[in-house]
Amino acid sequence: MISVSINGNAQHFEHPLSISELIEYMELSGKRIALERNGEIVPRSQFSQQHLAHGDKLEIVIAVGGG
Amino acid sequence: MTSDPLIIAGKSYHSRLLVGTGKYKDFAETKAAVEASGAEIITIAIRRSNIGQNPNEPSLLEILPPEKYTLLPNTAGCYSADDAVRTLRLARELLDGHSLVKLEVLGDPQSLYPNVVETLSAAKTLVKEGFQVMVYTSDDPIIAKQLEDIGCVAIMPLASLIGSGMGILNPWNLQLIMERVQVPVIVDAGVGTASDAAIAMELGCHGVLMNTAIAAAKNPVLMASAMKLAVEAGRMAYLAGRMPRKLYSATPSSPTSGLIK
């Protein structure tokens, strides 16, 4: 069981998902996003290679309307 | 007027009106207003995705795609250089390496006035990292020149406070800025109605960026059309070379001879 923080919310997972699996779980597949893990941007090309670790802090962002 | 393009970082644009995508009632209205404005460059914000949002709902970039528009990610809500830099790094990743960005670092949430000290610092870092920075700033001509010297590709001084609709408060400072910088000067923030946009262009500004003026109008799509025309009219008036102002004297337009007696 690992605990991570995603966009400020604590989430728990049975096993360390890959980032691609996490994106699918969050129903963000196919959407334009960017992801920061512990302050570092994870390029899209690395999503299937990197796995969540206990204590990770993730920021996942999208484009929204703004001036 | 395709013979009078707006050139930013070496790329040409027909429209001198840039628009924001915030504060609209829904995506349909956003799309209709942006289309009516004729804008080619549109700003977007970068925010956390909502966990568990409906995947069947379209997202902003599906209705305003990067293939059709030049997207300008902003740093709205950032109060430090670090936050602004971090936001734009994420934006560049999100947009597959697109590096034209809008930098804004705010000083306080009540006035949303720019913190120019943090803005200068963020601009230095971003330019070094290869971003093409269009920078929102105060109408201080010294800061404007410093931002240009750092390497920003456009200077975007405020007309008045963000979302205030107060119009061009200090045309004198805008002129000081335009006398000093070579890169495009695009008035950003505080435009309220069409004449404000026309005045900015008549002063010689290269473009106008607005959001609330359109989104908060009673009829945003109609206002977007008005703004498109205002920016074009103001630019044409500027290029036409206005007549001089003559204080305290008049010159009749009709002949003074041949009057019947």
Interface residues (C-beta under 8 A of the other chain):
Chain A: I6 N7 G8 N9 M26 E27 L28 S29 K31 R32 I33 A34 L35 E36 I41 P43 R44 E59 I60 V61 I62 A63 V64 G65 G66 G67
Chain B: G20 T21 G22 K23 Y24 T30 T43 I44 A45 I46 R47 R48 S49 I51 G52 Q53 P55 S59 L60 L61 L71 P73 N74 A76 R86 R89 L90 A91 E93 L94 L95 I162 G163 M210 N211 T212
